[in-house]
Amino acid sequence: MKDIYDIRSAVFKAMAHPTRLKILELLGQVDEICVCDIAEELEIDQPTISKHLSILKNVGLIGSRKEGLMVMYKLRAQCVNNFFHCVDNIIKTDLKAKVKHLNNL
């Protein structure tokens, strides 16, 4: 049986791709959306989006349901939005410190 660190690592590995981060951010802005609309919004072909969605679904970050011939996706882990906000704050703080350091040279 995997321990919590292996499971966390799998979640972070699933998130460790720019396209998957874009998908998660998009899903955080809507209740649910079909793969065709995700592909259109991100301007990426549907098979590629489907592959990324599968990876995110396998670690439990997103869920899906069938509606006729379409598959609708939604964010299961709403905490991802807070995580992105936290990471963005770290990036901003780090950039401000670097600018301040450069200005002092």
Secondary structure, 3 states (H helix, E strand, C coil): CCCHHHHHHHHHHHHCCHHHHHHHHHHCCCCCEEHHHHHHHHCCCHHHHHHHHHHHHHCCCEEEEEECCEEEEEECCCHHHHHHHHHHHHHHHHHHHHHHHHHCC
